[in-house]
Amino acid sequence: MLLDNPYLKLLRIPNIFTVPGDIILGFLIALAVFESPSMGSSDIIKVDLLILIFSSITIYLGGLVSNDLFDIKIDKIERPNRPLSSGKVQKKHAIILLICLFSIGFLLSLLVNLVAAGICGVLILSIVLYNYKLKSGVLRPFVMGGIRSLNIFYGFSSLFGYSGQSIKNTEAELAFYNINSELLMLLCLVLASVFFHVYVITWVSSRETAREFADKNKKTISVKAVYYSY
């Protein structure tokens, strides 16, 4: 069967449907600026939405490959059936795939504007650092929340320019300065809400894992209390 292909298992293809929502959310906030009376038609920036979605998906897939590359030694013990740990996918092929995915994601961001490219670069760096060092540390919830929030801002980055540069830069600058306080507050609220949501979910997940090895006599914050409060 097609789904039994080791490369598709490495990429976890069904998970990609969780990615576009962040981009669309940020894009819709940016779109509200372009649909204001002073800006006219916003059709041209809708091309950016597709570009940013595909870019985000390739970055996400690259992150999954990097996760398995960094965890290959652990997976050989705990998850020996994974494509890399089982040897069904060679490490050098996974590295080539990783480079290709991140490169495609970054090149796509350049088609939008330089701000999007900068955000894309930060996303790639954050994902690699998380998979390499931070996912087992105290910073794990912060980094996960930050990555998800930054992905929303990545969708919002279409506001800073136009794909194809068919519109003058002065109009792109006008769009940026045309952000009213309500839209700015909405953007900040969305970013903060998603950050907090992912932070709590990640923290609860890490606490439930660590609780098995924790000192039973040591007082810790109740996971259930935090979860129910949230």
Disulfide bonds with the S-S distance in Angstrom:
none
